[in-house]
Amino acid sequence: MAAISQQKKMVEQLRQEAALERKPVSECVREMLQFVEKEKEGDCLVTGFAAKKDNPRAAAAPCFDLGLLAETGRGCQREAVNWMSKLADALAVQRCMVEQLRVEAGLNRLSVSQTVAELIKYCEDRSADDMLINGFTKQTENPFKEKGGCVAL
């Protein structure tokens, strides 16, 4: 019984989504491009950081509690070794992060307008096959069509 009510809810949701009025993809992408072009002056990924102090990652250094080192002479040697292994792990993670950031900084980036133009062309080329834009030409193509009536015994 629960499965039937779940399926009815899903069918109702799909009907509501099918009834929605949709904007063409090219119009949405064009609006997105206008927004990006308008906001690109303040985007640090496009313009870079004006100064090192503006970079939120520049000051982010690992902060460790050195209190464990002071107690190494009082039977806390295991904690000191544990602390050192945590420090080594944190340094390894930081090295990996720095390497990843270096790789990302070295990537060649395409301009936003060129990428958006390619995206618009791709969407418009494939819009003839898009069921969300054109709808279903035949009921037999509809994957959401109810297969048959359900009978509860």
C-alpha positions as CSV (number, residue, x, y, z in Angstrom):
1,M,0.0,0.0,0.0
2,A,2.8,2.4,0.9
3,A,4.5,1.7,-2.5
4,I,1.3,2.7,-4.3
5,S,1.0,6.0,-2.5
6,Q,4.7,6.6,-3.1
7,Q,4.2,6.0,-6.8
8,K,1.2,8.3,-6.9
9,K,3.2,11.0,-5.2
10,M,6.0,10.5,-7.8
11,V,3.5,10.7,-10.7
12,E,2.0,13.9,-9.2
13,Q,5.4,15.4,-8.9
14,L,6.3,14.5,-12.5
15,R,3.0,16.0,-13.7
16,Q,3.7,19.3,-11.8
17,E,7.2,19.4,-13.3
18,A,5.9,18.7,-16.8
19,A,3.4,21.6,-16.4
20,L,6.2,24.1,-15.5
21,E,6.9,26.8,-18.0
22,R,10.5,26.5,-18.9
23,K,12.9,29.1,-20.3
24,P,15.1,28.2,-23.2
25,V,18.6,27.1,-22.1
26,S,20.2,29.8,-24.3
27,E,18.2,32.5,-22.5
28,C,19.3,31.2,-19.1
29,V,22.9,31.0,-20.2
30,R,22.8,34.5,-21.6
31,E,21.5,35.8,-18.3
32,M,24.3,33.9,-16.5
33,L,26.9,35.4,-18.9
34,Q,25.6,38.9,-18.2
35,F,25.8,38.4,-14.5
36,V,29.3,36.9,-14.6
37,E,30.5,39.8,-16.9
38,K,29.0,42.3,-14.5
39,E,30.5,40.7,-11.4
40,K,33.9,39.8,-12.7
41,E,35.7,42.9,-11.4
42,G,35.4,41.6,-7.8
43,D,36.1,38.0,-8.5
44,C,39.5,37.0,-7.3
45,L,39.6,33.9,-9.6
46,V,39.5,36.2,-12.6
47,T,41.5,39.2,-11.3
48,G,43.7,37.5,-8.7
49,F,44.4,39.0,-5.3
50,A,45.5,42.7,-5.2
51,A,47.8,42.0,-2.2
52,K,48.9,39.0,-0.2
53,K,46.9,40.2,2.8
54,D,43.7,39.9,0.7
55,N,44.2,36.2,0.2
56,P,42.3,34.4,2.9
57,R,44.5,31.3,2.4
58,A,47.8,33.1,2.9
59,A,47.5,33.5,6.6
60,A,46.0,30.0,7.2
61,A,48.8,28.2,8.9
62,P,48.4,25.1,11.0
63,C,47.9,26.0,14.7
64,F,49.1,23.4,17.2
65,D,49.0,23.3,21.0
66,L,52.5,23.1,22.3
67,G,51.4,22.2,25.8
68,L,52.1,18.5,25.3
69,L,55.8,19.1,24.7
70,A,56.2,20.7,28.1
71,E,55.0,17.6,29.8
72,T,57.2,15.1,28.1
73,G,59.3,14.6,31.2
74,R,56.3,13.6,33.4
75,G,55.2,10.4,31.7
76,C,53.5,11.9,28.7
77,Q,56.0,10.7,26.1
78,R,53.3,8.7,24.3
79,E,51.2,11.9,23.9
80,A,54.3,13.7,22.6
81,V,54.9,11.0,20.0
82,N,51.2,11.1,19.2
83,W,51.4,14.8,18.8
84,M,54.4,14.6,16.6
85,S,52.7,12.1,14.3
86,K,49.7,14.4,14.1
87,L,52.0,17.2,13.2
88,A,53.6,15.1,10.5
89,D,50.2,14.1,9.1
90,A,49.1,17.8,9.1
91,L,52.3,18.8,7.3
92,A,51.7,16.1,4.7
93,V,48.2,17.3,4.2
94,Q,49.4,20.9,3.8
95,R,52.1,19.8,1.3
96,C,49.4,17.9,-0.8
97,M,47.2,21.0,-0.6
98,V,50.0,23.3,-1.8
99,E,50.8,20.9,-4.6
100,Q,47.2,20.8,-5.7
101,L,46.9,24.6,-5.6
102,R,50.1,24.9,-7.7
103,V,48.6,22.5,-10.3
104,E,45.4,24.5,-10.4
105,A,47.2,27.8,-10.6
106,G,49.1,26.5,-13.7
107,L,46.0,25.5,-15.6
108,N,45.2,27.5,-18.7
109,R,41.8,29.0,-18.3
110,L,39.4,29.9,-21.1
111,S,37.5,33.1,-21.0
112,V,34.0,33.0,-19.6
113,S,32.4,34.4,-22.8
114,Q,34.1,31.8,-25.0
115,T,33.0,29.0,-22.6
116,V,29.4,30.3,-22.4
117,A,29.3,30.6,-26.2
118,E,30.3,27.0,-26.6
119,L,27.8,26.0,-24.0
120,I,25.0,27.9,-25.8
121,K,25.9,26.3,-29.1
122,Y,26.0,22.8,-27.5
123,C,22.6,23.3,-25.9
124,E,21.0,24.7,-29.0
125,D,22.4,22.0,-31.2
126,R,20.8,19.3,-29.0
127,S,17.6,21.2,-28.2
128,A,15.7,19.2,-30.9
129,D,16.2,16.0,-29.0
130,D,15.4,17.4,-25.5
131,M,12.2,16.0,-24.1
132,L,12.0,18.8,-21.5
133,I,11.8,21.4,-24.2
134,N,9.8,19.7,-26.9
135,G,7.7,17.3,-24.9
136,F,7.0,13.7,-25.9
137,T,6.0,13.3,-29.5
138,K,4.2,9.9,-28.8
139,Q,2.9,8.5,-25.6
140,T,4.8,5.3,-26.3
141,E,8.1,7.3,-25.9
142,N,7.1,8.6,-22.5
143,P,9.2,6.8,-19.9
144,F,7.0,8.2,-17.1
145,K,3.7,6.9,-18.5
146,E,1.8,4.6,-16.2
147,K,2.3,1.0,-17.4
148,G,-1.1,0.0,-16.4
149,G,-3.7,0.3,-13.7
150,C,-2.7,-1.0,-10.2
151,V,-5.1,-3.3,-8.5
152,A,-4.9,-3.6,-4.7
153,L,-6.2,-6.9,-3.3
